Amino acid sequence: MDLYRDPSPAGASSISLEAEVPEVLFEGMRDFLRSHPQWDQYSVITSALAGFLFQNGCGDHSVTQHYLDGLFLQR
Protein backbone atom coordinates (compact mmCIF):
# COMPACT_ATOMS: atom_id res chain seq x y z
CA MET A 1 0.00 0.00 0.00
CA ASP A 2 1.33 3.43 -0.94
CA LEU A 3 0.21 6.68 0.70
CA TYR A 4 0.69 10.18 -0.70
CA ARG A 5 -0.24 13.35 1.21
CA ASP A 6 -2.01 15.99 -0.87
CA PRO A 7 -2.99 19.41 0.48
CA SER A 8 -6.66 20.25 0.08
CA PRO A 9 -8.41 23.60 0.10
CA ALA A 10 -9.76 25.08 3.34
CA GLY A 11 -6.98 23.63 5.47
CA ALA A 12 -8.15 20.02 5.18
CA SER A 13 -5.65 17.43 4.11
CA SER A 14 -6.10 14.21 2.25
CA ILE A 15 -3.97 11.19 1.55
CA SER A 16 -3.80 9.61 -1.84
CA LEU A 17 -4.01 5.85 -1.39
CA GLU A 18 -2.83 3.17 -3.74
CA ALA A 19 -3.77 -0.38 -2.76
CA GLU A 20 -4.32 -3.75 -4.35
CA VAL A 21 -7.75 -5.25 -3.72
CA PRO A 22 -9.20 -8.60 -4.70
CA GLU A 23 -10.73 -8.50 -8.15
CA VAL A 24 -14.15 -9.52 -6.81
CA LEU A 25 -14.22 -6.40 -4.59
CA PHE A 26 -13.16 -4.19 -7.48
CA GLU A 27 -15.90 -5.66 -9.69
CA GLY A 28 -18.45 -5.18 -6.91
CA MET A 29 -17.46 -1.53 -6.54
CA ARG A 30 -17.55 -1.02 -10.31
CA ASP A 31 -21.04 -2.55 -10.52
CA PHE A 32 -22.22 -0.41 -7.60
CA LEU A 33 -20.87 2.76 -9.23
CA ARG A 34 -22.57 1.93 -12.53
CA SER A 35 -25.95 1.68 -10.82
CA HIS A 36 -25.37 4.64 -8.45
CA PRO A 37 -23.94 7.47 -10.59
CA GLN A 38 -24.19 9.93 -7.69
CA TRP A 39 -21.31 8.05 -5.99
CA ASP A 40 -17.70 8.00 -7.12
CA GLN A 41 -14.83 5.67 -6.23
CA TYR A 42 -13.45 8.12 -3.68
CA SER A 43 -16.75 8.37 -1.81
CA VAL A 44 -17.12 4.58 -1.73
CA ILE A 45 -13.60 4.02 -0.39
CA THR A 46 -13.91 6.85 2.17
CA SER A 47 -17.26 5.53 3.37
CA ALA A 48 -15.97 1.95 3.60
CA LEU A 49 -12.81 2.95 5.48
CA ALA A 50 -14.69 5.21 7.90
CA GLY A 51 -17.22 2.42 8.54
CA PHE A 52 -14.47 -0.09 9.25
CA LEU A 53 -12.60 2.25 11.61
CA PHE A 54 -15.76 3.33 13.46
CA GLN A 55 -17.03 -0.22 13.88
CA ASN A 56 -13.65 -1.33 15.20
CA GLY A 57 -13.42 1.24 17.96
CA CYS A 58 -11.81 4.32 16.45
CA GLY A 59 -13.05 7.20 18.56
CA ASP A 60 -11.73 10.07 16.44
CA HIS A 61 -14.47 12.66 15.91
CA SER A 62 -13.60 13.15 12.22
CA VAL A 63 -13.84 9.41 11.54
CA THR A 64 -17.21 9.30 13.30
CA GLN A 65 -18.40 12.26 11.23
CA HIS A 66 -17.34 10.58 7.95
CA TYR A 67 -19.09 7.40 9.05
CA LEU A 68 -22.34 9.20 9.90
CA ASP A 69 -22.18 11.26 6.71
CA GLY A 70 -21.94 8.03 4.74
CA LEU A 71 -24.99 6.63 6.53
CA PHE A 72 -27.26 9.62 6.31
CA LEU A 73 -26.11 11.64 3.33
CA GLN A 74 -28.64 11.29 0.56
CA ARG A 75 -26.74 10.42 -2.58
Phi and psi restraints in degrees (range 20) as a CNS / XPLOR table:
assign (resid 1 and name C) (resid 2 and name N)
       (resid 2 and name CA) (resid 2 and name C) 1.0 -115.1 20.0 2
assign (resid 2 and name N) (resid 2 and name CA)
       (resid 2 and name C) (resid 3 and name N) 1.0 138.6 20.0 2
assign (resid 2 and name C) (resid 3 and name N)
       (resid 3 and name CA) (resid 3 and name C) 1.0 -121.2 20.0 2
assign (resid 3 and name N) (resid 3 and name CA)
       (resid 3 and name C) (resid 4 and name N) 1.0 137.8 20.0 2
assign (resid 3 and name C) (resid 4 and name N)
       (resid 4 and name CA) (resid 4 and name C) 1.0 -132.1 20.0 2
assign (resid 4 and name N) (resid 4 and name CA)
       (resid 4 and name C) (resid 5 and name N) 1.0 127.8 20.0 2
assign (resid 4 and name C) (resid 5 and name N)
       (resid 5 and name CA) (resid 5 and name C) 1.0 -88.4 20.0 2
assign (resid 5 and name N) (resid 5 and name CA)
       (resid 5 and name C) (resid 6 and name N) 1.0 127.1 20.0 2
assign (resid 5 and name C) (resid 6 and name N)
       (resid 6 and name CA) (resid 6 and name C) 1.0 -122.8 20.0 2
assign (resid 6 and name N) (resid 6 and name CA)
       (resid 6 and name C) (resid 7 and name N) 1.0 129.4 20.0 2
assign (resid 6 and name C) (resid 7 and name N)
       (resid 7 and name CA) (resid 7 and name C) 1.0 -70.6 20.0 2
assign (resid 7 and name N) (resid 7 and name CA)
       (resid 7 and name C) (resid 8 and name N) 1.0 143.7 20.0 2
assign (resid 7 and name C) (resid 8 and name N)
       (resid 8 and name CA) (resid 8 and name C) 1.0 -117.9 20.0 2
assign (resid 8 and name N) (resid 8 and name CA)
       (resid 8 and name C) (resid 9 and name N) 1.0 160.0 20.0 2
assign (resid 8 and name C) (resid 9 and name N)
       (resid 9 and name CA) (resid 9 and name C) 1.0 -63.6 20.0 2
assign (resid 9 and name N) (resid 9 and name CA)
       (resid 9 and name C) (resid 10 and name N) 1.0 162.4 20.0 2
assign (resid 9 and name C) (resid 10 and name N)
       (resid 10 and name CA) (resid 10 and name C) 1.0 64.3 20.0 2
assign (resid 10 and name N) (resid 10 and name CA)
       (resid 10 and name C) (resid 11 and name N) 1.0 27.1 20.0 2
assign (resid 10 and name C) (resid 11 and name N)
       (resid 11 and name CA) (resid 11 and name C) 1.0 79.3 20.0 2
assign (resid 11 and name N) (resid 11 and name CA)
       (resid 11 and name C) (resid 12 and name N) 1.0 -7.6 20.0 2
assign (resid 11 and name C) (resid 12 and name N)
       (resid 12 and name CA) (resid 12 and name C) 1.0 -78.4 20.0 2
assign (resid 12 and name N) (resid 12 and name CA)
       (resid 12 and name C) (resid 13 and name N) 1.0 151.4 20.0 2
assign (resid 12 and name C) (resid 13 and name N)
       (resid 13 and name CA) (resid 13 and name C) 1.0 -121.6 20.0 2
assign (resid 13 and name N) (resid 13 and name CA)
       (resid 13 and name C) (resid 14 and name N) 1.0 154.9 20.0 2
assign (resid 13 and name C) (resid 14 and name N)
       (resid 14 and name CA) (resid 14 and name C) 1.0 -136.8 20.0 2
assign (resid 14 and name N) (resid 14 and name CA)
       (resid 14 and name C) (resid 15 and name N) 1.0 158.9 20.0 2
assign (resid 14 and name C) (resid 15 and name N)
       (resid 15 and name CA) (resid 15 and name C) 1.0 -116.0 20.0 2
assign (resid 15 and name N) (resid 15 and name CA)
       (resid 15 and name C) (resid 16 and name N) 1.0 131.0 20.0 2
assign (resid 15 and name C) (resid 16 and name N)
       (resid 16 and name CA) (resid 16 and name C) 1.0 -86.3 20.0 2
assign (resid 16 and name N) (resid 16 and name CA)
       (resid 16 and name C) (resid 17 and name N) 1.0 128.8 20.0 2
assign (resid 16 and name C) (resid 17 and name N)
       (resid 17 and name CA) (resid 17 and name C) 1.0 -117.1 20.0 2
assign (resid 17 and name N) (resid 17 and name CA)
       (resid 17 and name C) (resid 18 and name N) 1.0 130.3 20.0 2
assign (resid 17 and name C) (resid 18 and name N)
       (resid 18 and name CA) (resid 18 and name C) 1.0 -120.5 20.0 2
assign (resid 18 and name N) (resid 18 and name CA)
       (resid 18 and name C) (resid 19 and name N) 1.0 121.1 20.0 2
assign (resid 18 and name C) (resid 19 and name N)
       (resid 19 and name CA) (resid 19 and name C) 1.0 -145.6 20.0 2
assign (resid 19 and name N) (resid 19 and name CA)
       (resid 19 and name C) (resid 20 and name N) 1.0 149.3 20.0 2
assign (resid 19 and name C) (resid 20 and name N)
       (resid 20 and name CA) (resid 20 and name C) 1.0 -90.5 20.0 2
assign (resid 20 and name N) (resid 20 and name CA)
       (resid 20 and name C) (resid 21 and name N) 1.0 134.1 20.0 2
assign (resid 20 and name C) (resid 21 and name N)
       (resid 21 and name CA) (resid 21 and name C) 1.0 -127.0 20.0 2
assign (resid 21 and name N) (resid 21 and name CA)
       (resid 21 and name C) (resid 22 and name N) 1.0 153.8 20.0 2
assign (resid 21 and name C) (resid 22 and name N)
       (resid 22 and name CA) (resid 22 and name C) 1.0 -57.7 20.0 2
assign (resid 22 and name N) (resid 22 and name CA)
       (resid 22 and name C) (resid 23 and name N) 1.0 143.3 20.0 2
assign (resid 22 and name C) (resid 23 and name N)
       (resid 23 and name CA) (resid 23 and name C) 1.0 -56.8 20.0 2
assign (resid 23 and name N) (resid 23 and name CA)
       (resid 23 and name C) (resid 24 and name N) 1.0 -37.2 20.0 2
assign (resid 23 and name C) (resid 24 and name N)
       (resid 24 and name CA) (resid 24 and name C) 1.0 -62.5 20.0 2
assign (resid 24 and name N) (resid 24 and name CA)
       (resid 24 and name C) (resid 25 and name N) 1.0 -36.5 20.0 2
assign (resid 24 and name C) (resid 25 and name N)
       (resid 25 and name CA) (resid 25 and name C) 1.0 -69.5 20.0 2
assign (resid 25 and name N) (resid 25 and name CA)
       (resid 25 and name C) (resid 26 and name N) 1.0 -40.5 20.0 2
assign (resid 25 and name C) (resid 26 and name N)
       (resid 26 and name CA) (resid 26 and name C) 1.0 -61.7 20.0 2
assign (resid 26 and name N) (resid 26 and name CA)
       (resid 26 and name C) (resid 27 and name N) 1.0 -44.9 20.0 2
assign (resid 26 and name C) (resid 27 and name N)
       (resid 27 and name CA) (resid 27 and name C) 1.0 -64.2 20.0 2
assign (resid 27 and name N) (resid 27 and name CA)
       (resid 27 and name C) (resid 28 and name N) 1.0 -39.2 20.0 2
assign (resid 27 and name C) (resid 28 and name N)
       (resid 28 and name CA) (resid 28 and name C) 1.0 -62.4 20.0 2
assign (resid 28 and name N) (resid 28 and name CA)
       (resid 28 and name C) (resid 29 and name N) 1.0 -42.7 20.0 2
assign (resid 28 and name C) (resid 29 and name N)
       (resid 29 and name CA) (resid 29 and name C) 1.0 -65.6 20.0 2
assign (resid 29 and name N) (resid 29 and name CA)
       (resid 29 and name C) (resid 30 and name N) 1.0 -43.1 20.0 2
assign (resid 29 and name C) (resid 30 and name N)
       (resid 30 and name CA) (resid 30 and name C) 1.0 -60.7 20.0 2
assign (resid 30 and name N) (resid 30 and name CA)
       (resid 30 and name C) (resid 31 and name N) 1.0 -44.2 20.0 2
assign (resid 30 and name C) (resid 31 and name N)
       (resid 31 and name CA) (resid 31 and name C) 1.0 -64.3 20.0 2
assign (resid 31 and name N) (resid 31 and name CA)
       (resid 31 and name C) (resid 32 and name N) 1.0 -41.7 20.0 2
assign (resid 31 and name C) (resid 32 and name N)
       (resid 32 and name CA) (resid 32 and name C) 1.0 -60.5 20.0 2
assign (resid 32 and name N) (resid 32 and name CA)
       (resid 32 and name C) (resid 33 and name N) 1.0 -45.7 20.0 2
assign (resid 32 and name C) (resid 33 and name N)
       (resid 33 and name CA) (resid 33 and name C) 1.0 -65.1 20.0 2
assign (resid 33 and name N) (resid 33 and name CA)
       (resid 33 and name C) (resid 34 and name N) 1.0 -34.4 20.0 2
assign (resid 33 and name C) (resid 34 and name N)
       (resid 34 and name CA) (resid 34 and name C) 1.0 -64.9 20.0 2
assign (resid 34 and name N) (resid 34 and name CA)
       (resid 34 and name C) (resid 35 and name N) 1.0 -35.9 20.0 2
assign (resid 34 and name C) (resid 35 and name N)
       (resid 35 and name CA) (resid 35 and name C) 1.0 -93.7 20.0 2
assign (resid 35 and name N) (resid 35 and name CA)
       (resid 35 and name C) (resid 36 and name N) 1.0 -5.2 20.0 2
assign (resid 35 and name C) (resid 36 and name N)
       (resid 36 and name CA) (resid 36 and name C) 1.0 -133.4 20.0 2
assign (resid 36 and name N) (resid 36 and name CA)
       (resid 36 and name C) (resid 37 and name N) 1.0 75.3 20.0 2
assign (resid 36 and name C) (resid 37 and name N)
       (resid 37 and name CA) (resid 37 and name C) 1.0 -64.9 20.0 2
assign (resid 37 and name N) (resid 37 and name CA)
       (resid 37 and name C) (resid 38 and name N) 1.0 -13.9 20.0 2
assign (resid 37 and name C) (resid 38 and name N)
       (resid 38 and name CA) (resid 38 and name C) 1.0 -75.5 20.0 2
assign (resid 38 and name N) (resid 38 and name CA)
       (resid 38 and name C) (resid 39 and name N) 1.0 -13.4 20.0 2
assign (resid 38 and name C) (resid 39 and name N)
       (resid 39 and name CA) (resid 39 and name C) 1.0 -96.8 20.0 2
assign (resid 39 and name N) (resid 39 and name CA)
       (resid 39 and name C) (resid 40 and name N) 1.0 156.5 20.0 2
assign (resid 39 and name C) (resid 40 and name N)
       (resid 40 and name CA) (resid 40 and name C) 1.0 -130.7 20.0 2
assign (resid 40 and name N) (resid 40 and name CA)
       (resid 40 and name C) (resid 41 and name N) 1.0 170.9 20.0 2
assign (resid 40 and name C) (resid 41 and name N)
       (resid 41 and name CA) (resid 41 and name C) 1.0 -60.9 20.0 2
assign (resid 41 and name N) (resid 41 and name CA)
       (resid 41 and name C) (resid 42 and name N) 1.0 -32.0 20.0 2
assign (resid 41 and name C) (resid 42 and name N)
       (resid 42 and name CA) (resid 42 and name C) 1.0 -70.3 20.0 2
assign (resid 42 and name N) (resid 42 and name CA)
       (resid 42 and name C) (resid 43 and name N) 1.0 -40.1 20.0 2
assign (resid 42 and name C) (resid 43 and name N)
       (resid 43 and name CA) (resid 43 and name C) 1.0 -65.8 20.0 2
assign (resid 43 and name N) (resid 43 and name CA)
       (resid 43 and name C) (resid 44 and name N) 1.0 -40.1 20.0 2
assign (resid 43 and name C) (resid 44 and name N)
       (resid 44 and name CA) (resid 44 and name C) 1.0 -63.8 20.0 2
assign (resid 44 and name N) (resid 44 and name CA)
       (resid 44 and name C) (resid 45 and name N) 1.0 -48.2 20.0 2
assign (resid 44 and name C) (resid 45 and name N)
       (resid 45 and name CA) (resid 45 and name C) 1.0 -64.8 20.0 2
assign (resid 45 and name N) (resid 45 and name CA)
       (resid 45 and name C) (resid 46 and name N) 1.0 -43.7 20.0 2
assign (resid 45 and name C) (resid 46 and name N)
       (resid 46 and name CA) (resid 46 and name C) 1.0 -61.4 20.0 2
assign (resid 46 and name N) (resid 46 and name CA)
       (resid 46 and name C) (resid 47 and name N) 1.0 -44.8 20.0 2
assign (resid 46 and name C) (resid 47 and name N)
       (resid 47 and name CA) (resid 47 and name C) 1.0 -63.3 20.0 2
assign (resid 47 and name N) (resid 47 and name CA)
       (resid 47 and name C) (resid 48 and name N) 1.0 -43.9 20.0 2
assign (resid 47 and name C) (resid 48 and name N)
       (resid 48 and name CA) (resid 48 and name C) 1.0 -64.3 20.0 2
assign (resid 48 and name N) (resid 48 and name CA)
       (resid 48 and name C) (resid 49 and name N) 1.0 -43.7 20.0 2
assign (resid 48 and name C) (resid 49 and name N)
       (resid 49 and name CA) (resid 49 and name C) 1.0 -67.3 20.0 2
assign (resid 49 and name N) (resid 49 and name CA)
       (resid 49 and name C) (resid 50 and name N) 1.0 -43.3 20.0 2
assign (resid 49 and name C) (resid 50 and name N)
       (resid 50 and name CA) (resid 50 and name C) 1.0 -63.0 20.0 2
assign (resid 50 and name N) (resid 50 and name CA)
       (resid 50 and name C) (resid 51 and name N) 1.0 -41.0 20.0 2
assign (resid 50 and name C) (resid 51 and name N)
       (resid 51 and name CA) (resid 51 and name C) 1.0 -61.6 20.0 2
assign (resid 51 and name N) (resid 51 and name CA)
       (resid 51 and name C) (resid 52 and name N) 1.0 -44.5 20.0 2
assign (resid 51 and name C) (resid 52 and name N)
       (resid 52 and name CA) (resid 52 and name C) 1.0 -61.6 20.0 2
assign (resid 52 and name N) (resid 52 and name CA)
       (resid 52 and name C) (resid 53 and name N) 1.0 -49.2 20.0 2
assign (resid 52 and name C) (resid 53 and name N)
       (resid 53 and name CA) (resid 53 and name C) 1.0 -62.7 20.0 2
assign (resid 53 and name N) (resid 53 and name CA)
       (resid 53 and name C) (resid 54 and name N) 1.0 -45.7 20.0 2
assign (resid 53 and name C) (resid 54 and name N)
       (resid 54 and name CA) (resid 54 and name C) 1.0 -60.7 20.0 2
assign (resid 54 and name N) (resid 54 and name CA)
       (resid 54 and name C) (resid 55 and name N) 1.0 -47.6 20.0 2
assign (resid 54 and name C) (resid 55 and name N)
       (resid 55 and name CA) (resid 55 and name C) 1.0 -69.4 20.0 2
assign (resid 55 and name N) (resid 55 and name CA)
       (resid 55 and name C) (resid 56 and name N) 1.0 -15.7 20.0 2
assign (resid 55 and name C) (resid 56 and name N)
       (resid 56 and name CA) (resid 56 and name C) 1.0 -108.7 20.0 2
assign (resid 56 and name N) (resid 56 and name CA)
       (resid 56 and name C) (resid 57 and name N) 1.0 23.9 20.0 2
assign (resid 56 and name C) (resid 57 and name N)
       (resid 57 and name CA) (resid 57 and name C) 1.0 95.5 20.0 2
assign (resid 57 and name N) (resid 57 and name CA)
       (resid 57 and name C) (resid 58 and name N) 1.0 5.9 20.0 2
assign (resid 57 and name C) (resid 58 and name N)
       (resid 58 and name CA) (resid 58 and name C) 1.0 -69.3 20.0 2
assign (resid 58 and name N) (resid 58 and name CA)
       (resid 58 and name C) (resid 59 and name N) 1.0 123.7 20.0 2
assign (resid 58 and name C) (resid 59 and name N)
       (resid 59 and name CA) (resid 59 and name C) 1.0 -100.9 20.0 2
assign (resid 59 and name N) (resid 59 and name CA)
       (resid 59 and name C) (resid 60 and name N) 1.0 8.5 20.0 2
assign (resid 59 and name C) (resid 60 and name N)
       (resid 60 and name CA) (resid 60 and name C) 1.0 -64.5 20.0 2
assign (resid 60 and name N) (resid 60 and name CA)
       (resid 60 and name C) (resid 61 and name N) 1.0 130.8 20.0 2
assign (resid 60 and name C) (resid 61 and name N)
       (resid 61 and name CA) (resid 61 and name C) 1.0 -58.7 20.0 2
assign (resid 61 and name N) (resid 61 and name CA)
       (resid 61 and name C) (resid 62 and name N) 1.0 -40.5 20.0 2
assign (resid 61 and name C) (resid 62 and name N)
       (resid 62 and name CA) (resid 62 and name C) 1.0 -64.9 20.0 2
assign (resid 62 and name N) (resid 62 and name CA)
       (resid 62 and name C) (resid 63 and name N) 1.0 -38.8 20.0 2
assign (resid 62 and name C) (resid 63 and name N)
       (resid 63 and name CA) (resid 63 and name C) 1.0 -64.8 20.0 2
assign (resid 63 and name N) (resid 63 and name CA)
       (resid 63 and name C) (resid 64 and name N) 1.0 -44.3 20.0 2
assign (resid 63 and name C) (resid 64 and name N)
       (resid 64 and name CA) (resid 64 and name C) 1.0 -59.8 20.0 2
assign (resid 64 and name N) (resid 64 and name CA)
       (resid 64 and name C) (resid 65 and name N) 1.0 -42.4 20.0 2
assign (resid 64 and name C) (resid 65 and name N)
       (resid 65 and name CA) (resid 65 and name C) 1.0 -63.5 20.0 2
assign (resid 65 and name N) (resid 65 and name CA)
       (resid 65 and name C) (resid 66 and name N) 1.0 -43.7 20.0 2
assign (resid 65 and name C) (resid 66 and name N)
       (resid 66 and name CA) (resid 66 and name C) 1.0 -61.8 20.0 2
assign (resid 66 and name N) (resid 66 and name CA)
       (resid 66 and name C) (resid 67 and name N) 1.0 -40.9 20.0 2
assign (resid 66 and name C) (resid 67 and name N)
       (resid 67 and name CA) (resid 67 and name C) 1.0 -61.6 20.0 2
assign (resid 67 and name N) (resid 67 and name CA)
       (resid 67 and name C) (resid 68 and name N) 1.0 -50.0 20.0 2
assign (resid 67 and name C) (resid 68 and name N)
       (resid 68 and name CA) (resid 68 and name C) 1.0 -65.7 20.0 2
assign (resid 68 and name N) (resid 68 and name CA)
       (resid 68 and name C) (resid 69 and name N) 1.0 -38.2 20.0 2
assign (resid 68 and name C) (resid 69 and name N)
       (resid 69 and name CA) (resid 69 and name C) 1.0 -59.9 20.0 2
assign (resid 69 and name N) (resid 69 and name CA)
       (resid 69 and name C) (resid 70 and name N) 1.0 -40.2 20.0 2
assign (resid 69 and name C) (resid 70 and name N)
       (resid 70 and name CA) (resid 70 and name C) 1.0 -66.9 20.0 2
assign (resid 70 and name N) (resid 70 and name CA)
       (resid 70 and name C) (resid 71 and name N) 1.0 -30.3 20.0 2
assign (resid 70 and name C) (resid 71 and name N)
       (resid 71 and name CA) (resid 71 and name C) 1.0 -76.9 20.0 2
assign (resid 71 and name N) (resid 71 and name CA)
       (resid 71 and name C) (resid 72 and name N) 1.0 -41.1 20.0 2
assign (resid 71 and name C) (resid 72 and name N)
       (resid 72 and name CA) (resid 72 and name C) 1.0 -109.3 20.0 2
assign (resid 72 and name N) (resid 72 and name CA)
       (resid 72 and name C) (resid 73 and name N) 1.0 -10.7 20.0 2
assign (resid 72 and name C) (resid 73 and name N)
       (resid 73 and name CA) (resid 73 and name C) 1.0 -71.8 20.0 2
assign (resid 73 and name N) (resid 73 and name CA)
       (resid 73 and name C) (resid 74 and name N) 1.0 124.1 20.0 2
assign (resid 73 and name C) (resid 74 and name N)
       (resid 74 and name CA) (resid 74 and name C) 1.0 -78.0 20.0 2
assign (resid 74 and name N) (resid 74 and name CA)
       (resid 74 and name C) (resid 75 and name N) 1.0 114.4 20.0 2
